[in-house]
Amino acid sequence: MLLSGHAPLGELGLGAFQELRNADLAAPVTKAAWVAQSTATLAQDLARAIRIARSGRPGPVHLSLPTDVLEARLDPSGIAWPEPAAFQPEPMPLSPGMVAAVMAEIASASRPLVIAPPALCTPEGRGLLAPLSGVLGAPVLAMESPRGVADPSLGAFAEVLAEADLILLLGKPLDFTLRFGRAPAIAPGCRWIVLDPEPALLARAAHLLGGRLALAALCGAAEAARAFIMLPDAGNRPAPGWMDKVSDAIAHRPAAWDAYRGRSAGPIHPVTLCHALAPHLRDPQAVLVSDGGEIGQWAQALLTAPARVINGVAGAIGPSIPFAMAARRARPEASILAVLGDGTFGFHMAEFDTAVRHGLPFVAVVGNDGRWNAEHQIQLRDYGADRAHGCSLAPATRYDLVATALGGHGEFVQDAAELPVALDRAFASKRPACVNVLIEGQPAPVVRRK
């Protein structure tokens, strides 16, 4: 929920200071946005905003607060206080009949897949997903990356996706991340089940899939997962070897990467960097924040943690330092590691000051290749090296000294042999720390077996 200031209601239309249509500006990128109109009903506005943000597919809500609404005085007896239930999300259950129909469709399939949304990529959401595979008799995975089926953290998943004969979208939108459900990414004869909390996305799936859409229902992803978990063993079993084939594909990483894992001299490859970072995520409460373009994809391919925060399907970069601060607030004793690029670091580097002032230690590892590498790689691919422009950053910029100047801890690493000690010092400092690592400017990994 985003709360923002707003010009006084009593001055609207008169050219008030910062008189803007804030709610209208926010509406296209939020679930709801409006301007509070009364001090007496402000508590109701807050309850409504929290309920909408948490209901269905969770998402942002924007509430603008006019200064005269905030500063008005009134008798507490005139305030419309909401009941506790007003803050709770609206339930969107899956009917027993639809549960039975879904189970029957899965039972008739040989190579079913269940795909969950980013909303279930939280620790709580993954707790719901963990037992689903056994109940449904189908592999279950969650997708949250803008790379979609090419997400390197999913290994060679694209190969088995193309073999599926039934796909259940458990709150996962059918969009570009699934190639719009089209061949060759998806088998032409594959049938679909779409369970989603948004009527518009059900309609979109029906438009894209036509006769391949076997079932569709309006429901929440978490509610549907709970409905399936409550079922007794239905005896659903996929074709022999299908479960193993899917898990093997997701776990696959190219053998060629092994050559970089223990490298201790020469330019630092992203695999070398991630291999050095892995021991710091063994804490059972550890949080990995992965941000940036190409370096973020390497981190997602090679690092795992009990909790992970990435930049989401929209692919926006830059929030890793604030994310790391929030993770520290949520888990005071955990190891908090953020991996980001040098371009990404520039968005919120000043927040090291905030982290220092509020005592929020974390370790931010900057993969410094001296360029906006994601854009650079796109230009190389589409236009060639002689037409790659505007993506270079200053080489070997001392981002570590920025953190030091703001009261944090800094490390500058130019050789792989220096990585373990530098990382140990950063985590031991108990301060917001920046480990600035000069790396090779590699494109994001693409995992294929064929």
SULSUL-V206101 format. One record per residue. N is the residue number from 1. PHI is phi in whole degrees, -180 to 180 (NA if undefined). Layout:
N/PHI  N/PHI
//
This chain:
1/NA  2/-105  3/-103  4/-131  5/-72  6/-157  7/-60  8/-60  9/-59  10/-70  11/-114  12/-65  13/88  14/-106  15/84  16/-66  17/-59  18/54  19/-79  20/-133  21/-87  22/-59  23/-64  24/-66  25/-66  26/-81  27/-54  28/-66  29/-116  30/-132  31/-76  32/-162  33/-153  34/-157  35/-107  36/-62  37/-112  38/-153  39/-65  40/-65  41/-105  42/-63  43/-62  44/-66  45/-60  46/-65  47/-62  48/-63  49/-63  50/-65  51/-64  52/-65  53/-60  54/-95  55/-86  56/58  57/-87  58/-56  59/-172  60/-78  61/-129  62/-115  63/-123  64/-90  65/-118  66/-60  67/-64  68/-73  69/-71  70/-69  71/-97  72/-68  73/-108  74/-156  75/-70  76/-54  77/-67  78/-90  79/-88  80/-87  81/-76  82/-77  83/-73  84/-53  85/-65  86/-68  87/-88  88/-81  89/-65  90/-71  91/-69  92/-131  93/-74  94/-101  95/-66  96/-57  97/-63  98/-71  99/-57  100/-65  101/-66  102/-64  103/-61  104/-66  105/-63  106/-65  107/-63  108/-85  109/-93  110/-97  111/-134  112/-81  113/-134  114/-118  115/-120  116/-103  117/-94  118/-56  119/-61  120/-103  121/-94  122/-82  123/-55  124/-68  125/-65  126/-66  127/-64  128/-72  129/-74  130/-53  131/-84  132/-65  133/-58  134/-68  135/-71  136/-84  137/70  138/-151  139/-62  140/-124  141/-143  142/-114  143/-122  144/-142  145/-100  146/-66  147/-77  148/58  149/-67  150/-96  151/-57  152/-65  153/-72  154/-98  155/57  156/-97  157/-56  158/-55  159/-66  160/-78  161/-58  162/-67  163/-97  164/-62  165/-107  166/-153  167/-124  168/-102  169/-93  170/-94  171/84  172/-89  173/-64  174/-84  175/-152  176/-62  177/-67  178/-113  179/55  180/61  181/77  182/-98  183/-72  184/-89  185/-62  186/-123  187/-61  188/-57  189/-92  190/-66  191/-97  192/-130  193/-122  194/-122  195/-114  196/-150  197/-83  198/-117  199/-57  200/-64  201/-77  202/-65  203/-65  204/-64  205/-63  206/-62  207/-66  208/-74  209/-98  210/58  211/-71  212/-79  213/-81  214/-80  215/-146  216/-149  217/-153  218/-87  219/-166  220/-81  221/-64  222/-66  223/-64  224/-64  225/-60  226/-65  227/-62  228/-71  229/-62  230/-74  231/-72  232/-71  233/-58  234/-87  235/78  236/-68  237/-138  238/-73  239/-57  240/-53  241/88  242/-67  243/-58  244/-65  245/-63  246/-67  247/-65  248/-66  249/-64  250/-67  251/-79  252/-67  253/-135  254/-58  255/-62  256/-62  257/-67  258/-60  259/-64  260/-97  261/-63  262/-102  263/-65  264/-119  265/-144  266/83  267/-57  268/-89  269/-79  270/-55  271/-64  272/-60  273/-62  274/-65  275/-61  276/-72  277/-80  278/-53  279/-60  280/-84  281/-112  282/-82  283/-56  284/-64  285/-107  286/-60  287/-125  288/-105  289/-108  290/-117  291/-140  292/94  293/-85  294/-69  295/-64  296/-62  297/-70  298/-63  299/-62  300/-69  301/-72  302/-116  303/-115  304/-127  305/-154  306/-57  307/-136  308/-133  309/-125  310/-122  311/-85  312/80  313/-61  314/-69  315/74  316/-67  317/-112  318/120  319/-89  320/-63  321/-67  322/-59  323/-61  324/-64  325/-62  326/-65  327/-63  328/-63  329/-63  330/-76  331/-129  332/-61  333/-107  334/-83  335/-81  336/-116  337/-121  338/-113  339/-114  340/-149  341/-92  342/-70  343/-63  344/-61  345/-57  346/-67  347/-67  348/-135  349/-61  350/-66  351/-70  352/-59  353/-62  354/-61  355/-63  356/-66  357/-63  358/-100  359/63  360/-119  361/-74  362/-162  363/-119  364/-104  365/-104  366/-97  367/-82  368/-99  369/-112  370/70  371/-164  372/-80  373/-72  374/-61  375/-66  376/-60  377/-67  378/-64  379/-65  380/-60  381/-68  382/-89  383/-125  384/96  385/-62  386/-77  387/-123  388/-92  389/-136  390/75  391/-112  392/-84  393/-115  394/-62  395/-71  396/58  397/-60  398/-90  399/-62  400/-61  401/-72  402/-61  403/-62  404/-63  405/-63  406/-92  407/101  408/-94  409/-110  410/-129  411/-137  412/-119  413/-121  414/-114  415/-134  416/-58  417/-63  418/-83  419/-60  420/-57  421/-68  422/-62  423/-67  424/-59  425/-64  426/-64  427/-69  428/-73  429/-67  430/59  431/-128  432/-58  433/-127  434/-120  435/-106  436/-93  437/-114  438/-78  439/-122  440/-70  441/-82  442/-89  443/-67  444/-60  445/-69  446/-122  447/-101  448/-138  449/-109  450/-105
//
